[in-house]
Amino acid sequence: MRGEEPQSPGAGAPRGALTRPLPKEDQGEINELKNQVKTAAPADPELDKAVGFTHFDTQASSDNLITVLMSRGDLHRLASQTLVRVKSREDERSYLGVVVRGPFLEPDGVPANSTMAVGVVTKGKTVAFMFDYHGRAEVEILGEEIGGVLEPPRFRPRPQSPVFLLNEEESARVLGVGGEMSLGMVVGYEKMEARLNPRDKAVLPRHTGIIGTTGGGKSTTVATLIHRAQAAGIATVVFDVEGEYTHVDQPTDHAAMLEALRRRGQKPEGVKDLHIHHLTGRASRNPRHRNLHRFSLNFSSLSPHAIAEILDMSDAQHERFLKAYDVTKLLLEDFGLFPRNDEERRQVLDVDELSTGYPGMTIQHVLDVVSAYIYSLSDEGRSETRSKPRASSRKQGKLLDGIGEDEDSGEDASEQASPHGPVLYSEFKSSPGKVMARVRAQSSKHEISWKALASKLHRLRRLNIYDVGSVPGVHYGSMLTPGRVSVIDLSDTDSPQLNNLVIADILRGLQETQEAHYQRANDQDQSVTPVLIIIEEAHEFLSASRITQMKVLFEQVARIAKRGRKRWLGLVFVTQLPQHLPNEVLGLLNNFIIHKITDSSVISRMQRTVGSIDESLWNRVSRLAPGQALVSFSNFTRPLMVAVDPAPVKRLLVE
């Protein structure tokens, strides 16, 4: 009040007190706050397990990608490609995600590119002060957990939501890496292995590409795959153009591989049932192997259209080849070679010349017909045709039907035989007249094209791989024995064209045999033996530069790929030149093991073709160490970086 002297502090208070007592109204407010603190929920102990918290979004934020901040003390707990669970606080939703970028380290309080931060770091030798820092990671949301099922995310986690690290057991379940067959260790985890189920029809039969530059580890991956497939009871067939896998029945003796096996707790071990097949007249890189098989091919098993493509026939040559092929079919029946009974006649009706050839036909049969055409177009052949009296329609009909009188008597014999004529070597030589009659009935022109065709067919015959009577063909049934490894050794052919003929023929035989096994297994309510076919140097078999000229061959491979998915027939294409493979071939593949690729244009093309692999993983492909690979399998939730297991088998190193 005015006129009253101000009281000194503590006036009215007990002697010795330093402060005045609080007014009653203030004391009431403080007591109310105390009550509120007492009734507040205690701190969530689960937050102590959080590895970080979600950050606010910015204009640079992307859909399905969130930023997670973590303290310095939690940095060691979060690594690239690890799985996390985000528990959105406000809406109580739960999300699963994977670290795709970072963790990056940033200073607290100031931007990393600020003058102060740069100055402190660069003066590290003389300045004791150091900014504290935190971690930042980019997490890709895999899905929202709803009722124990991972569903596509509809919302984003709210800011300041805790992020928890999944343990390895739960991560393996989420990633779908469980199974009996191990490919190697998943990068970013201590004990997690990239595994798959070798008996799952939805995995290996969906076909695989093993891709990478020389020295990246492709051959080691193939050798490991052969060993694991054999142990799983899969029948494995390897088209080996270099002979690298002809000794896989022996344990490895390579020092670096032995050390790598020791670190993985594994032992060197060869496969138990190796059979090596090589073409007749060609050597094997393992000539003393106890299970060595020579084989020849049957001309009748190859599609005439595939032969024309592989031999690179021109349109004119292709047309004449098909004409000669059709005439040869008629002559086989004229001479009683095929068909010989009703069953064989029914077999003829089922022949699909886009996938196989005509039963009973040999390359010499076709060459004889081509020789007859060349003779008919020569001066001698033309003069013989002009000087010969025209046969009656009755006799001509008998002649064309192959039911004329005995060749050694009568007027028909004079029609069939001639002192001059084509030189024949097959069974057709017994009656050149029949051959010439069929040729004249389907006449042709352009002698030069016929001679060019004959040159290509003679070159094919001189390979001496077709219809070699003393050498058996490929026994496909034995190749498809459970757990057997069959190596087709093509190391001594020195011809991609010859390799393609062999691969095309054996692929067709394997597919037909597996079809029969599958049907029989279904009829008997049994399971069919899984088959894995590995094709080395796949870019030479189906190159992009020739795919437009090899439509029939590609259609054969595509048909095998499509049918194989249902009949447990898996294809594996191995190449260091994926840029030479057409998109049509890459489109057949659902699984990829991608080793180091240094060409950025190849990486870009693979990135467009493969899909489902985030950019952060592609950025690592050019820097992968030998043995590391980007692995994408149909059973995996997402692609993984994998350190592929060392091969326990012996592999010949090829320069």
C-alpha positions in Angstrom: 0.0 0.0 0.0 1.1 3.6 -0.7 3.1 5.1 2.3 4.0 1.7 3.7 7.7 0.8 3.9 8.7 -2.0 1.7 9.4 -5.1 3.6 12.8 -6.7 3.3 13.0 -10.1 1.8 12.0 -12.7 4.3 10.0 -10.2 6.4 7.2 -11.9 8.2 9.0 -15.3 7.7 10.5 -17.2 10.5 13.9 -16.0 11.5 16.6 -17.7 9.4 14.3 -18.3 6.4 15.8 -17.3 3.0 12.6 -17.2 1.0 9.0 -16.2 1.5 6.4 -18.9 1.7 4.5 -19.5 -1.6 1.0 -18.0 -1.9 -1.7 -20.4 -1.4 -3.0 -20.1 -5.0 0.5 -20.8 -6.4 0.9 -23.8 -4.1 -2.3 -25.2 -5.5 -1.1 -25.0 -9.1 2.1 -26.8 -8.2 0.3 -29.6 -6.4 -1.9 -30.0 -9.5 1.1 -30.3 -11.7 2.6 -32.9 -9.4 -0.5 -35.0 -9.6 -0.5 -34.8 -13.4 3.2 -36.1 -13.4 2.3 -39.0 -11.1 -0.6 -40.1 -13.3 1.3 -39.8 -16.6 2.2 -43.1 -18.4 5.6 -44.3 -17.5 8.3 -44.3 -20.3 7.9 -47.3 -22.7 10.7 -49.7 -22.0 10.5 -51.0 -25.6 11.9 -47.7 -26.8 15.2 -48.7 -25.3 15.4 -51.4 -28.0 14.8 -49.0 -30.8 17.7 -48.4 -33.2 16.4 -45.1 -34.4 13.4 -43.0 -35.2 11.7 -41.8 -38.4 12.4 -38.3 -39.5 10.1 -35.7 -41.0 9.5 -35.7 -44.7 10.9 -33.0 -47.0 10.3 -31.8 -50.5 12.9 -34.3 -51.6 11.2 -37.3 -50.0 10.1 -40.2 -52.2 7.2 -42.6 -52.0 7.9 -45.8 -50.2 11.2 -44.4 -48.9 11.6 -42.9 -45.3 14.5 -41.3 -43.4 15.6 -42.8 -40.1 17.8 -41.0 -37.6 19.9 -42.8 -35.0 22.2 -41.8 -32.2 25.9 -42.3 -32.3 25.7 -45.1 -29.9 23.3 -47.1 -32.1 25.2 -46.8 -35.3 26.9 -50.2 -35.0 23.5 -51.9 -34.8 22.2 -50.8 -38.3 23.9 -51.9 -41.5 23.1 -51.7 -45.2 20.5 -54.2 -46.5 19.3 -55.0 -42.9 15.6 -55.4 -42.2 13.8 -53.2 -39.7 10.3 -52.9 -38.3 8.8 -49.4 -38.0 6.0 -49.0 -35.4 4.1 -45.9 -36.3 3.1 -44.3 -33.0 0.1 -42.2 -33.8 -1.9 -44.6 -36.0 -0.5 -47.8 -34.4 0.5 -49.3 -37.8 3.5 -51.6 -38.2 5.7 -51.7 -41.3 8.7 -53.7 -42.5 11.5 -52.1 -44.4 15.1 -52.5 -45.6 18.0 -50.1 -45.4 18.8 -49.2 -49.0 21.1 -46.2 -48.4 23.5 -45.5 -45.6 23.8 -45.3 -42.7 25.4 -41.9 -43.3 27.1 -39.9 -40.5 26.1 -36.2 -40.0 27.2 -33.7 -37.3 24.7 -32.6 -34.6 23.6 -29.0 -34.7 25.2 -27.8 -37.9 25.1 -28.9 -41.5 27.9 -31.1 -42.6 29.0 -28.6 -45.3 29.0 -25.7 -42.9 32.2 -23.7 -42.4 32.3 -24.5 -38.7 32.0 -28.3 -39.3 34.6 -28.3 -42.1 37.0 -26.2 -40.0 36.7 -28.5 -37.0 37.4 -31.6 -39.1 40.3 -30.2 -41.0 41.9 -28.9 -37.8 41.6 -32.3 -36.1 45.3 -32.4 -35.3 45.3 -29.1 -33.4 41.8 -28.7 -32.2 40.5 -30.9 -29.4 36.9 -29.9 -29.9 34.8 -32.3 -32.0 31.2 -32.2 -33.0 29.1 -35.0 -31.8 27.3 -36.8 -34.7 24.3 -39.0 -35.5 23.4 -41.5 -38.3 20.9 -41.1 -41.1 19.7 -44.0 -43.2 17.1 -44.4 -46.0 14.7 -47.2 -45.5 12.5 -48.7 -48.3 9.1 -49.9 -47.0 8.5 -53.5 -48.0 4.9 -53.6 -46.8 2.5 -53.1 -43.9 2.0 -56.0 -41.4 -1.7 -56.7 -41.2 -2.8 -59.8 -39.3 0.6 -61.4 -39.7 0.7 -60.9 -43.5 2.8 -58.4 -45.4 0.5 -56.2 -47.5 1.3 -53.3 -49.9 1.7 -50.1 -47.8 -1.2 -47.6 -48.1 0.2 -45.0 -45.7 3.6 -43.8 -44.5 4.9 -44.2 -40.9 4.4 -41.1 -38.8 7.5 -39.0 -37.8 9.3 -39.9 -34.6 8.2 -43.5 -34.8 10.6 -46.0 -33.3 12.5 -48.3 -35.6 13.6 -51.8 -34.5 16.1 -54.1 -35.9 14.8 -57.6 -36.9 16.9 -60.5 -35.6 18.4 -62.9 -38.1 15.9 -65.6 -37.6 12.9 -63.3 -38.3 14.8 -61.6 -41.2 15.4 -64.9 -42.8 11.7 -65.7 -42.6 10.7 -62.3 -44.1 13.3 -62.5 -46.9 12.2 -66.1 -47.8 15.7 -67.5 -47.7 14.8 -70.7 -46.0 15.5 -74.1 -47.7 17.8 -77.0 -48.0 20.2 -75.7 -50.7 22.6 -72.9 -49.6 24.1 -70.5 -52.2 26.2 -68.5 -49.7 26.2 -66.0 -46.9 23.9 -62.9 -47.1 26.0 -59.7 -46.8 25.1 -57.6 -43.8 24.3 -60.6 -41.5 26.5 -62.7 -39.4 25.0 -66.1 -39.9 22.2 -65.8 -42.4 22.5 -68.0 -45.5 20.8 -67.5 -48.9 18.9 -70.7 -49.2 16.3 -72.1 -51.5 14.2 -75.2 -51.8 15.7 -77.4 -54.6 12.4 -79.3 -54.9 10.2 -76.3 -55.2 8.8 -76.2 -58.8 8.4 -72.4 -58.5 12.2 -71.8 -58.0 14.8 -73.5 -60.3 12.4 -74.4 -63.1 11.7 -70.7 -63.5 15.2 -70.6 -65.1 18.3 -68.8 -64.0 20.9 -66.4 -65.5 24.5 -66.4 -64.1 26.1 -63.2 -65.4 29.3 -61.3 -64.9 32.7 -60.4 -66.3 35.6 -62.8 -66.5 37.2 -63.3 -63.1 34.0 -62.3 -61.2 33.3 -65.8 -59.9 30.8 -67.2 -62.4 32.5 -70.6 -62.9 32.9 -71.0 -59.1 29.2 -70.3 -58.7 28.4 -72.9 -61.4 30.6 -75.5 -59.8 29.0 -74.8 -56.4 25.5 -75.1 -58.0 26.5 -78.4 -59.6 27.7 -79.8 -56.2 24.6 -78.6 -54.3 22.2 -79.8 -57.0 23.8 -83.3 -57.0 23.5 -83.5 -53.3 19.8 -82.6 -53.5 19.1 -85.5 -56.0 18.7 -83.3 -59.0 19.8 -84.7 -62.4 22.2 -82.0 -63.7 23.4 -81.7 -67.4 26.2 -79.2 -68.2 27.1 -78.1 -71.7 30.8 -77.4 -71.0 32.4 -75.6 -73.9 35.8 -75.3 -72.2 36.0 -78.6 -70.3 36.1 -76.8 -66.9 33.8 -79.2 -65.2 35.2 -82.5 -66.4 36.9 -83.1 -63.0 34.2 -82.1 -60.6 34.1 -85.7 -59.2 37.4 -84.8 -57.4 37.8 -82.4 -54.4 39.3 -79.0 -55.1 43.1 -78.6 -54.6 43.1 -74.9 -55.2 44.8 -73.2 -52.2 42.6 -70.1 -52.1 39.5 -72.2 -52.4 40.7 -74.5 -49.6 41.2 -71.5 -47.3 37.7 -70.1 -48.2 36.1 -73.5 -47.5 37.9 -73.7 -44.1 36.6 -70.2 -43.1 33.0 -71.4 -44.0 33.5 -74.6 -42.0 33.2 -76.7 -45.2 35.3 -79.5 -46.7 36.5 -80.1 -50.2 34.4 -82.8 -51.8 33.7 -84.0 -55.4 30.4 -85.0 -56.8 29.6 -88.7 -56.6 28.1 -89.7 -60.0 29.8 -87.9 -62.8 29.4 -89.0 -66.5 31.3 -87.3 -69.3 29.9 -87.3 -72.8 31.9 -86.2 -75.9 31.3 -86.3 -79.6 32.7 -89.1 -81.7 36.0 -88.0 -83.2 36.5 -85.3 -80.6 38.6 -85.7 -77.4 37.6 -85.0 -73.8 39.6 -83.0 -71.3 39.3 -86.0 -68.9 40.0 -88.9 -71.3 40.7 -91.4 -68.5 37.5 -90.9 -66.6 35.8 -94.2 -65.8 32.4 -93.0 -67.0 33.3 -91.7 -70.5 30.8 -91.9 -73.3 31.2 -91.3 -77.0 28.1 -90.2 -78.8 26.9 -89.3 -82.3 23.8 -87.3 -83.3 20.9 -88.4 -85.4 20.1 -86.2 -88.4 16.5 -87.2 -88.1 16.1 -85.6 -84.7 17.0 -82.1 -85.7 14.3 -79.8 -87.1 15.1 -78.9 -90.7 14.3 -75.3 -90.0 16.8 -75.3 -87.1 19.4 -76.8 -89.3 18.8 -74.1 -91.9 19.2 -71.4 -89.3 22.3 -72.9 -87.7 24.0 -73.4 -91.1 23.1 -69.8 -91.9 21.3 -70.7 -95.2 20.1 -67.9 -97.4 16.4 -67.8 -98.3 17.1 -69.5 -101.7 19.1 -72.2 -100.1 16.5 -72.7 -97.3 13.8 -73.1 -99.9 15.8 -75.7 -101.9 16.7 -77.5 -98.7 13.0 -77.9 -97.7 12.2 -79.1 -101.3 15.0 -81.7 -101.1 13.8 -82.6 -97.6 10.2 -83.2 -98.8 11.4 -85.3 -101.8 13.6 -87.4 -99.4 10.5 -88.2 -97.3 8.7 -89.5 -100.4 11.7 -91.6 -101.4 12.0 -93.1 -97.9 8.5 -94.5 -98.4 9.2 -95.5 -102.0 12.2 -97.5 -100.9 10.3 -99.0 -98.0 12.6 -97.4 -95.4 10.0 -95.4 -93.5 7.2 -95.8 -92.6 7.1 -99.6 -92.7 4.0 -100.3 -90.8 0.8 -98.7 -89.4 2.5 -97.6 -86.1 5.2 -95.8 -88.0 2.5 -94.2 -90.2 0.8 -92.8 -87.1 4.2 -91.6 -85.9 4.6 -89.6 -89.2 1.4 -87.8 -88.5 2.7 -86.6 -85.1 5.9 -85.2 -86.5 6.3 -81.4 -85.8 9.1 -80.3 -88.0 9.5 -77.1 -86.0 10.9 -79.1 -83.1 12.2 -82.4 -84.7 13.1 -84.0 -87.9 11.6 -86.8 -90.0 12.2 -90.3 -88.6 14.6 -92.6 -90.4 16.1 -89.8 -92.5 19.9 -89.4 -92.7 22.0 -86.5 -94.0 23.2 -88.8 -96.8 19.7 -89.3 -97.9 19.2 -85.6 -98.3 22.6 -85.2 -100.0 21.7 -87.8 -102.5 18.6 -85.9 -103.4 20.5 -82.6 -103.7 23.0 -84.4 -106.0 20.1 -85.6 -108.1 18.8 -82.0 -108.4 22.3 -80.7 -109.4 22.5 -83.5 -112.0 19.1 -82.7 -113.4 20.2 -79.1 -113.9 23.5 -80.0 -115.5 24.0 -80.2 -119.3 24.1 -84.0 -119.2 20.9 -84.2 -117.1 19.0 -81.8 -119.4 20.1 -83.7 -122.5 19.1 -87.0 -120.9 15.7 -85.6 -120.1 15.2 -84.3 -123.7 16.4 -87.5 -125.4 14.3 -89.9 -123.2 10.9 -90.7 -124.6 8.0 -89.5 -122.4 6.6 -92.2 -120.2 2.9 -93.0 -120.3 0.8 -91.6 -117.5 0.3 -95.1 -116.2 4.0 -95.9 -116.0 4.8 -92.5 -114.6 2.2 -93.0 -111.9 3.6 -96.4 -111.0 7.1 -95.0 -110.9 6.3 -92.0 -108.7 4.5 -94.3 -106.3 7.4 -96.7 -106.1 5.4 -99.7 -107.2 6.9 -100.3 -110.7 8.0 -103.7 -112.0 11.2 -105.4 -111.1 14.2 -103.2 -111.7 16.1 -105.8 -113.6 13.4 -106.3 -116.3 10.8 -104.6 -118.4 10.3 -101.1 -119.6 10.2 -99.6 -116.1 13.7 -100.7 -115.4 15.0 -98.7 -118.4 13.1 -95.7 -117.0 14.8 -96.1 -113.6 18.3 -97.0 -114.6 20.7 -94.9 -116.7 24.3 -95.3 -117.7 24.8 -91.7 -116.7 23.3 -90.1 -113.6 24.0 -88.7 -110.1 26.4 -90.5 -107.8 24.4 -91.8 -104.8 25.7 -93.3 -101.6 22.6 -94.1 -99.5 20.1 -96.9 -100.0 18.8 -94.8 -102.9 21.8 -95.9 -105.0 19.9 -99.2 -105.7 17.5 -97.3 -108.0 18.7 -94.0 -109.3 15.7 -93.9 -111.6 13.3 -93.6 -108.8 15.3 -90.7 -107.4 15.4 -88.9 -110.7 11.7 -89.4 -111.2 10.8 -87.8 -107.9 13.2 -84.9 -108.6 11.8 -84.3 -112.1 8.3 -84.4 -110.7 9.2 -81.5 -108.4 11.6 -79.7 -110.7 13.7 -76.7 -109.7 16.0 -74.2 -111.2 19.1 -72.2 -110.2 21.9 -74.7 -110.2 24.2 -72.3 -108.3 21.9 -72.3 -105.2 21.7 -76.1 -105.2 25.5 -76.3 -105.3 25.8 -73.8 -102.5 23.4 -75.9 -100.5 25.3 -79.0 -101.3 28.5 -77.4 -100.1 27.0 -76.6 -96.7 25.5 -80.0 -96.3 28.8 -81.7 -97.3 30.5 -79.6 -94.7 28.0 -80.8 -92.1 28.5 -84.4 -93.1 32.3 -84.1 -93.0 32.0 -83.4 -89.3 31.2 -87.1 -89.0 28.9 -86.6 -86.1 25.6 -87.7 -87.7 24.3 -91.2 -88.2 27.6 -92.9 -87.2 26.4 -96.5 -87.1 29.1 -97.8 -84.8 28.7 -95.0 -82.2 25.4 -94.8 -80.2 23.4 -91.7 -79.8 22.8 -89.9 -76.5 21.0 -92.0 -73.9 18.7 -89.4 -72.4 17.1 -91.7 -69.9 20.3 -92.4 -68.1 21.2 -88.6 -68.0 18.0 -88.0 -66.1 18.9 -90.4 -63.2 18.5 -88.7 -59.8 21.7 -87.1 -58.6 23.7 -87.8 -61.7 25.9 -85.1 -63.2 26.3 -85.3 -67.0 28.9 -83.1 -68.6 28.7 -82.6 -72.3 32.4 -81.9 -73.1 32.6 -79.6 -76.1 36.1 -78.4 -75.5 37.5 -80.1 -78.6 35.0 -78.9 -81.2 36.5 -75.4 -81.8 33.2 -74.4 -83.5 30.3 -72.4 -82.0 28.2 -73.6 -85.0 28.9 -77.3 -84.1 28.3 -76.6 -80.4 24.9 -75.0 -81.3 23.9 -78.1 -83.3 24.8 -80.4 -80.4 23.1 -78.2 -77.8 19.9 -77.9 -79.9 19.7 -81.6 -80.5 20.4 -82.7 -76.9 18.0 -80.0 -75.5 15.2 -81.4 -77.6 16.0 -85.0 -76.5 16.1 -84.0 -72.9 12.8 -82.2 -73.1 11.0 -85.0 -74.9 12.4 -87.6 -72.4 11.4 -85.4 -69.4 8.0 -85.0 -70.9 7.6 -88.8 -71.0 8.9 -89.2 -67.4 6.5 -86.5 -66.2 3.5 -88.1 -67.8 4.5 -91.5 -66.4 5.0 -90.1 -62.9 1.6 -88.4 -63.1 -0.1 -91.6 -64.2 1.5 -93.5 -61.3 0.9 -90.6 -58.8 4.7 -90.2 -58.2 7.1 -87.2 -58.3 9.3 -86.6 -61.3 13.1 -86.3 -61.0 14.1 -82.6 -61.1 16.4 -81.7 -64.0 18.8 -78.7 -64.2 20.4 -77.9 -67.5 23.4 -75.5 -67.5 24.5 -73.9 -70.7 27.9 -72.2 -70.7 28.7 -69.4 -73.1 25.0 -68.9 -73.7 25.7 -65.8 -75.8 27.2 -68.0 -78.5 24.1 -70.3 -78.5 21.5 -67.5 -78.7 23.1 -64.2 -79.6 21.2 -61.1 -80.2 23.0 -60.6 -83.6 21.5 -63.8 -84.9 18.2 -64.1 -83.1 16.3 -62.7 -86.1 17.8 -65.4 -88.3 17.3 -68.1 -85.7 13.6 -67.8 -84.9 12.9 -71.5 -85.0 15.8 -72.3 -82.6 14.7 -69.6 -80.2 11.1 -70.9 -80.3 12.5 -74.4 -79.4 14.3 -72.9 -76.4 11.2 -70.9 -75.4 9.0 -73.9 -75.7 11.4 -75.9 -73.5 11.5 -73.1 -71.0 7.7 -72.7 -70.9 7.1 -76.5 -70.6 9.9 -77.0 -68.2 8.3 -74.8 -65.6 5.6 -77.3 -65.2 7.7 -80.5 -65.8 10.6 -79.6 -63.5 13.1 -78.8 -66.2 15.2 -75.8 -65.2 17.6 -73.9 -67.6 20.7 -72.0 -66.4 22.3 -69.6 -68.9 25.9 -68.6 -68.1 27.5 -65.7 -69.9 30.1 -63.0 -69.5 28.5 -61.0 -72.4 24.9 -60.4 -71.4 24.8 -57.6 -73.9 24.8 -60.2 -76.7 21.8 -62.0 -75.3 18.5 -60.8 -76.8 15.7 -59.5 -74.6 13.6 -62.5 -75.6 16.1 -64.8 -73.9 16.5 -62.6 -70.8 12.7 -62.5 -70.6 12.7 -66.3 -70.1 14.6 -65.9 -66.8 13.2 -65.2 -63.4 16.3 -65.9 -61.3 19.6 -64.0 -61.5 23.0 -64.4 -60.0 24.9 -61.2 -61.1 28.6 -61.0 -60.5 30.8 -58.0 -61.2 29.9 -56.0 -64.3 32.1 -53.0 -65.2 30.4 -51.8 -68.3 27.9 -49.1 -67.3 25.8 -49.6 -70.5 25.5 -53.3 -69.7 24.4 -52.5 -66.2 21.8 -50.1 -67.5 20.4 -52.7 -69.9 20.3 -55.3 -67.2 18.6 -52.8 -64.8 15.9 -52.3 -67.4 15.5 -56.0 -68.1 15.6 -57.5 -64.7 13.6 -55.0 -62.7 12.7 -55.5 -59.0 16.3 -54.6 -58.0 16.7 -51.2 -56.3 19.3 -48.7 -57.7 21.5 -48.9 -54.5 22.2 -52.5 -55.3 22.9 -51.9 -59.0 25.4 -49.2 -57.9 27.4 -51.9 -56.2 27.7 -54.3 -59.2 30.7 -52.6 -60.7 32.6 -52.9 -57.4 31.8 -56.4 -56.4 34.7 -58.6 -55.2 35.3 -62.0 -56.8 32.7 -64.4 -55.4 30.2 -61.7 -54.4 27.0 -61.5 -56.4 23.6 -59.8 -56.5 21.2 -62.6 -56.2 17.5 -62.4 -57.1 15.5 -65.6 -56.9 11.7 -66.0 -57.2 11.4 -67.3 -53.6 13.3 -64.3 -52.1 11.2 -61.3 -51.0 13.8 -59.0 -52.4 17.2 -59.3 -54.1 20.2 -59.8 -51.8 23.9 -59.3 -51.8 25.5 -62.7 -51.3 29.0 -64.0 -50.8 28.6 -67.2 -52.9 30.1 -70.3 -51.2 33.4 -71.5 -52.5 33.3 -74.6 -54.7 34.3 -77.8 -53.0 34.9 -79.6 -56.3 37.8 -79.4 -58.6 37.5 -77.0 -61.5 40.0 -76.7 -64.3 41.1 -73.1 -64.7 40.8 -72.0 -68.3 42.6 -68.9 -69.6 
